[in-house]
């Protein structure tokens, strides 16, 4: 895994979205979820970024019409 966060970028998404997806997945790992990839690190955030980089994490970006 690279230390450069730009290399993990999700297509057509902001860096903020990447950080939010990684943080949520890292929290799931801390809470006991099994990592979906082998990682050189034992840190949940780095494991989450590895999973995102490999395309193993799915997310839904809400549309403007879903806001009230």
LUMFI-8171 format. One record per atom (N, C-alpha, C, CB): residue number from 1; residue in one letter; atom name; x, y, z. Coordinates in Angstrom, 3 decimals, always signed. Atoms other than C-alpha are relative to their C-alpha. Glycine has a CB too. Layout:
BEGIN
[rec NUM A CA [X Y Z]] ...
REM end
This chain:
BEGIN
[rec 1 X N [+0.835 -1.183 +0.000]] [rec 1 X CA [+0.000 +0.000 +0.000]] [rec 1 X C [+0.874 +1.238 +0.000]] [rec 1 X CB [-0.947 +0.003 +1.205]] [rec 2 X N [-0.739 -1.251 +0.096]] [rec 2 X CA [+1.237 +3.433 -0.878]] [rec 2 X C [-0.461 +0.960 +1.088]] [rec 2 X CB [-0.179 +0.634 -1.393]] [rec 3 X N [+0.366 -1.006 -0.995]] [rec 3 X CA [+1.283 +6.278 +1.615]] [rec 3 X C [-0.689 +1.198 -0.624]] [rec 3 X CB [+1.226 +0.456 +0.753]] [rec 4 X N [+0.615 -1.121 +0.690]] [rec 4 X CA [-0.098 +8.646 -1.024]] [rec 4 X C [-1.497 -0.257 -0.161]] [rec 4 X CB [+0.670 +0.232 -1.376]] [rec 5 X N [+1.447 +0.213 -0.005]] [rec 5 X CA [-3.851 +8.950 -0.468]] [rec 5 X C [-0.623 +0.198 -1.377]] [rec 5 X CB [-0.655 +0.933 +0.992]] [rec 6 X N [+0.535 -0.233 +1.339]] [rec 6 X CA [-4.398 +10.189 -4.033]] [rec 6 X C [-0.029 -1.281 -0.827]] [rec 6 X CB [+0.824 +1.060 -0.717]] [rec 7 X N [-0.054 +1.251 +0.756]] [rec 7 X CA [-3.465 +6.741 -5.353]] [rec 7 X C [-1.162 -0.925 +0.335]] [rec 7 X CB [+1.311 -0.712 +0.267]] [rec 8 X N [+1.144 +0.814 -0.399]] [rec 8 X CA [-6.471 +5.268 -3.538]] [rec 8 X C [-1.315 +0.614 -0.466]] [rec 8 X CB [-0.017 -0.178 +1.514]] [rec 9 X N [+1.198 -0.769 +0.354]] [rec 9 X CA [-8.904 +7.739 -5.090]] [rec 9 X C [-1.070 -0.857 -0.653]] [rec 9 X CB [+0.367 +1.136 -0.926]] [rec 10 X N [+1.152 +0.636 +0.620]] [rec 10 X CA [-12.346 +6.490 -5.953]] [rec 10 X C [-0.315 +0.784 -1.264]] [rec 10 X CB [-1.234 -0.050 +0.974]] [rec 11 X N [+0.278 -0.715 +1.253]] [rec 11 X CA [-13.301 +7.302 -9.534]] [rec 11 X C [-1.121 +1.028 +0.162]] [rec 11 X CB [-0.370 -0.995 -1.100]] [rec 12 X N [+0.998 -1.083 -0.001]] [rec 12 X CA [-15.188 +10.598 -9.860]] [rec 12 X C [-0.456 +0.416 +1.388]] [rec 12 X CB [-1.195 -0.417 -0.797]] [rec 13 X N [+0.368 -0.378 -1.367]] [rec 13 X CA [-15.202 +11.170 -6.108]] [rec 13 X C [+1.073 +0.899 +0.603]] [rec 13 X CB [-0.207 -1.255 +0.879]] [rec 14 X N [-0.928 -0.915 -0.675]] [rec 14 X CA [-13.604 +13.732 -3.842]] [rec 14 X C [+0.846 -0.749 +1.021]] [rec 14 X CB [-0.769 +1.144 +0.686]] [rec 15 X N [-0.852 +0.552 -1.043]] [rec 15 X CA [-10.870 +13.068 -1.326]] [rec 15 X C [-0.796 -0.170 +1.294]] [rec 15 X CB [+1.228 +0.907 +0.233]] [rec 16 X N [+0.864 +0.087 -1.183]] [rec 16 X CA [-13.474 +13.707 +1.382]] [rec 16 X C [-0.788 -1.315 -0.011]] [rec 16 X CB [-0.973 +1.211 +0.056]] [rec 17 X N [+0.752 +1.244 +0.104]] [rec 17 X CA [-15.552 +10.780 +0.118]] [rec 17 X C [+0.897 -1.190 +0.325]] [rec 17 X CB [-0.605 -0.150 -1.406]] [rec 18 X N [-0.950 +1.068 -0.289]] [rec 18 X CA [-12.493 +8.533 +0.202]] [rec 18 X C [+0.257 -0.112 +1.494]] [rec 18 X CB [+1.313 +0.238 -0.742]] [rec 19 X N [-0.276 -0.002 -1.437]] [rec 19 X CA [-11.749 +9.545 +3.787]] [rec 19 X C [-1.192 -0.526 +0.785]] [rec 19 X CB [+0.360 +1.409 +0.475]] [rec 20 X N [+1.196 +0.445 -0.712]] [rec 20 X CA [-15.345 +8.980 +4.898]] [rec 20 X C [-0.236 -1.501 -0.178]] [rec 20 X CB [-1.222 +0.781 -0.486]] [rec 21 X N [+0.176 +1.432 +0.257]] [rec 21 X CA [-15.558 +5.538 +3.253]] [rec 21 X C [+1.057 -0.799 +0.770]] [rec 21 X CB [+0.091 -0.303 -1.527]] [rec 22 X N [-1.075 +0.691 -0.717]] [rec 22 X CA [-12.185 +4.512 +4.713]] [rec 22 X C [-0.241 +0.014 +1.508]] [rec 22 X CB [+1.354 +0.645 -0.321]] [rec 23 X N [+0.255 -0.093 -1.439]] [rec 23 X CA [-13.143 +5.739 +8.191]] [rec 23 X C [-1.123 -0.942 +0.425]] [rec 23 X CB [-0.349 +1.440 +0.387]] [rec 24 X N [+1.116 +0.878 -0.341]] [rec 24 X CA [-16.432 +3.856 +8.162]] [rec 24 X C [+0.427 -1.470 -0.052]] [rec 24 X CB [-1.184 +0.244 -0.953]] [rec 25 X N [-0.473 +1.383 +0.106]] [rec 25 X CA [-14.770 +0.638 +6.970]] [rec 25 X C [+0.988 -0.326 +1.119]] [rec 25 X CB [+0.656 -0.240 -1.372]] [rec 26 X N [-0.948 +0.214 -1.098]] [rec 26 X CA [-11.972 +1.044 +9.541]] [rec 26 X C [-0.742 -0.233 +1.314]] [rec 26 X CB [+0.953 +1.205 +0.135]] [rec 27 X N [+0.808 +0.185 -1.213]] [rec 27 X CA [-14.598 +1.358 +12.287]] [rec 27 X C [-0.615 -1.399 +0.018]] [rec 27 X CB [-1.112 +1.076 +0.086]] [rec 28 X N [+0.552 +1.359 +0.076]] [rec 28 X CA [-16.199 -1.892 +11.072]] [rec 28 X C [+1.070 -1.032 +0.357]] [rec 28 X CB [-0.564 -0.280 -1.415]] [rec 29 X N [-1.103 +0.918 -0.305]] [rec 29 X CA [-12.809 -3.612 +11.279]] [rec 29 X C [+0.306 +0.023 +1.497]] [rec 29 X CB [+1.266 +0.373 -0.816]] [rec 30 X N [-0.244 -0.134 -1.437]] [rec 30 X CA [-12.208 -2.272 +14.799]] [rec 30 X C [-1.091 -0.714 +0.796]] [rec 30 X CB [+0.068 +1.489 +0.402]] [rec 31 X N [+1.135 +0.613 -0.691]] [rec 31 X CA [-15.661 -3.524 +15.804]] [rec 31 X C [-0.114 -1.500 -0.228]] [rec 31 X CB [-1.268 +0.660 -0.436]] [rec 32 X N [-0.044 +1.449 +0.121]] [rec 32 X CA [-14.783 -7.063 +14.716]] [rec 32 X C [-0.222 -0.575 -1.386]] [rec 32 X CB [-0.985 -0.563 +0.883]] [rec 33 X N [+0.183 +0.496 +1.361]] [rec 33 X CA [-15.442 -7.305 +10.976]] [rec 33 X C [+1.319 -0.573 -0.517]] [rec 33 X CB [-0.512 +1.131 -0.936]] [rec 34 X N [-1.191 +0.637 +0.562]] [rec 34 X CA [-13.026 -9.602 +9.171]] [rec 34 X C [+0.503 +0.788 -1.201]] [rec 34 X CB [-0.299 -1.458 -0.404]] [rec 35 X N [-0.547 -0.691 +1.172]] [rec 35 X CA [-10.686 -7.803 +6.750]] [rec 35 X C [-0.197 -0.832 -1.265]] [rec 35 X CB [+1.495 +0.305 +0.203]] [rec 36 X N [+0.268 +0.671 +1.270]] [rec 36 X CA [-11.424 -8.636 +3.110]] [rec 36 X C [+1.246 -0.154 -0.858]] [rec 36 X CB [-1.047 +0.758 -0.768]] [rec 37 X N [-1.246 +0.086 +0.753]] [rec 37 X CA [-7.779 -8.503 +2.026]] [rec 37 X C [+1.161 -0.247 +0.949]] [rec 37 X CB [+0.237 +1.281 -0.820]] [rec 38 X N [-1.237 +0.127 -0.759]] [rec 38 X CA [-4.304 -9.380 +3.182]] [rec 38 X C [+0.690 +1.357 -0.032]] [rec 38 X CB [+0.926 -1.134 -0.581]] [rec 39 X N [-0.660 -1.295 -0.073]] [rec 39 X CA [-2.480 -6.276 +4.362]] [rec 39 X C [+1.307 -0.142 +0.749]] [rec 39 X CB [-0.903 +1.044 +0.678]] [rec 40 X N [-1.282 -0.014 -0.709]] [rec 40 X CA [+1.076 -5.584 +5.431]] [rec 40 X C [-0.137 +0.688 +1.345]] [rec 40 X CB [+1.074 +0.698 -0.838]] [rec 41 X N [+0.208 -0.780 -1.210]] [rec 41 X CA [-0.341 -3.363 +8.165]] [rec 41 X C [-1.030 -0.676 +0.902]] [rec 41 X CB [-0.449 +1.426 -0.351]] [rec 42 X N [+1.031 +0.463 -0.925]] [rec 42 X CA [-2.330 -4.177 +11.260]] [rec 42 X C [-0.873 +1.167 +0.459]] [rec 42 X CB [+0.639 -0.699 +1.215]] [rec 43 X N [+0.791 -1.177 -0.337]] [rec 43 X CA [-3.810 -0.666 +11.435]] [rec 43 X C [-1.284 +0.007 -0.821]] [rec 43 X CB [+0.811 +1.297 -0.243]] [rec 44 X N [+1.287 +0.085 +0.694]] [rec 44 X CA [-7.534 -0.578 +10.583]] [rec 44 X C [-0.167 +0.974 -1.172]] [rec 44 X CB [-1.094 +0.236 +0.978]] [rec 45 X N [+0.153 -0.975 +1.086]] [rec 45 X CA [-7.356 +2.587 +8.456]] [rec 45 X C [+0.802 -0.430 -1.227]] [rec 45 X CB [+0.450 +1.403 +0.464]] [rec 46 X N [-0.817 +0.441 +1.131]] [rec 46 X CA [-4.542 +1.216 +6.299]] [rec 46 X C [-0.584 -1.257 -0.641]] [rec 46 X CB [+1.442 -0.261 +0.454]] [rec 47 X N [+0.677 +1.179 +0.544]] [rec 47 X CA [-6.367 -2.103 +5.931]] [rec 47 X C [-1.192 +0.446 -0.847]] [rec 47 X CB [-0.463 -0.955 +1.144]] [rec 48 X N [+1.157 -0.513 +0.748]] [rec 48 X CA [-9.485 -0.181 +4.843]] [rec 48 X C [+0.436 +0.621 -1.321]] [rec 48 X CB [-0.769 +1.036 +0.838]] [rec 49 X N [-0.495 -0.595 +1.246]] [rec 49 X CA [-7.479 +1.795 +2.276]] [rec 49 X C [+0.460 -1.067 -0.985]] [rec 49 X CB [+1.149 +0.967 +0.293]] [rec 50 X N [-0.380 +1.107 +0.881]] [rec 50 X CA [-6.018 -1.450 +0.918]] [rec 50 X C [-1.241 -0.630 -0.632]] [rec 50 X CB [+0.803 -1.066 +0.782]] [rec 51 X N [+1.241 +0.584 +0.511]] [rec 51 X CA [-9.532 -2.857 +0.567]] [rec 51 X C [-0.628 +0.896 -1.069]] [rec 51 X CB [-0.996 -0.228 +1.150]] [rec 52 X N [+0.552 -0.946 +0.968]] [rec 52 X CA [-10.708 +0.289 -1.235]] [rec 52 X C [+0.819 -0.045 -1.288]] [rec 52 X CB [-0.021 +1.439 +0.584]] [rec 53 X N [-0.891 +0.030 +1.168]] [rec 53 X CA [-7.689 +0.198 -3.553]] [rec 53 X C [-0.243 -1.254 -0.850]] [rec 53 X CB [+1.476 +0.054 +0.452]] [rec 54 X N [+0.241 +1.251 +0.713]] [rec 54 X CA [-8.481 -3.424 -4.463]] [rec 54 X C [-1.446 -0.125 -0.488]] [rec 54 X CB [+0.342 -1.176 +0.896]] [rec 55 X N [+1.377 +0.013 +0.472]] [rec 55 X CA [-12.135 -2.575 -5.120]] [rec 55 X C [-0.916 -0.923 +0.781]] [rec 55 X CB [-0.027 -0.385 -1.425]] [rec 56 X N [+0.793 +0.930 -0.802]] [rec 56 X CA [-13.485 -4.748 -2.309]] [rec 56 X C [-1.011 +0.691 +0.909]] [rec 56 X CB [+0.912 -0.849 +0.832]] [rec 57 X N [+0.938 -0.757 -0.829]] [rec 57 X CA [-15.434 -1.981 -0.566]] [rec 57 X C [-0.983 +0.718 -0.917]] [rec 57 X CB [+0.749 +1.019 +0.926]] [rec 58 X N [+1.050 -0.678 +0.758]] [rec 58 X CA [-18.745 -0.819 -2.015]] [rec 58 X C [-0.602 +1.104 +0.844]] [rec 58 X CB [-1.091 -0.995 -0.448]] [rec 59 X N [+0.637 -1.104 -0.706]] [rec 59 X CA [-20.419 +2.445 -1.106]] [rec 59 X C [-1.054 +0.617 -0.897]] [rec 59 X CB [+1.039 +1.060 +0.438]] [rec 60 X N [+1.042 -0.697 +0.746]] [rec 60 X CA [-23.445 +4.441 -2.135]] [rec 60 X C [+0.099 +1.469 +0.346]] [rec 60 X CB [-1.425 -0.567 +0.321]] [rec 61 X N [-0.063 -1.443 -0.191]] [rec 61 X CA [-23.121 +8.174 -2.622]] [rec 61 X C [-1.428 +0.524 -0.151]] [rec 61 X CB [+0.992 +0.689 -1.031]] [rec 62 X N [+1.392 -0.441 +0.084]] [rec 62 X CA [-26.509 +9.718 -1.798]] [rec 62 X C [-0.186 +1.084 -1.058]] [rec 62 X CB [-0.472 +0.515 +1.357]] [rec 63 X N [+0.325 -1.005 +0.990]] [rec 63 X CA [-28.169 +11.784 -4.486]] [rec 63 X C [-0.685 +1.176 +0.673]] [rec 63 X CB [-0.887 -0.587 -1.106]] [rec 64 X N [+0.645 -1.175 -0.568]] [rec 64 X CA [-29.546 +15.261 -3.916]] [rec 64 X C [-1.480 -0.246 +0.255]] [rec 64 X CB [+0.178 +1.195 -0.922]] [rec 65 X N [+1.431 +0.269 -0.177]] [rec 65 X CA [-33.081 +13.913 -4.287]] [rec 65 X C [-0.280 -0.811 +1.265]] [rec 65 X CB [-0.547 -0.740 -1.216]] [rec 66 X N [+0.237 +0.785 -1.212]] [rec 66 X CA [-32.570 +11.678 -1.236]] [rec 66 X C [+0.030 +0.865 +1.264]] [rec 66 X CB [+1.038 -1.110 +0.110]] [rec 67 X N [+0.001 -0.915 -1.145]] [rec 67 X CA [-32.123 +14.706 +1.037]] [rec 67 X C [-1.375 +0.628 +0.177]] [rec 67 X CB [+1.067 +1.097 -0.176]] [rec 68 X N [+1.306 -0.628 -0.271]] [rec 68 X CA [-35.167 +16.198 +2.728]] [rec 68 X C [+0.157 +1.474 +0.231]] [rec 68 X CB [-0.679 -0.641 +1.208]] 
REM end
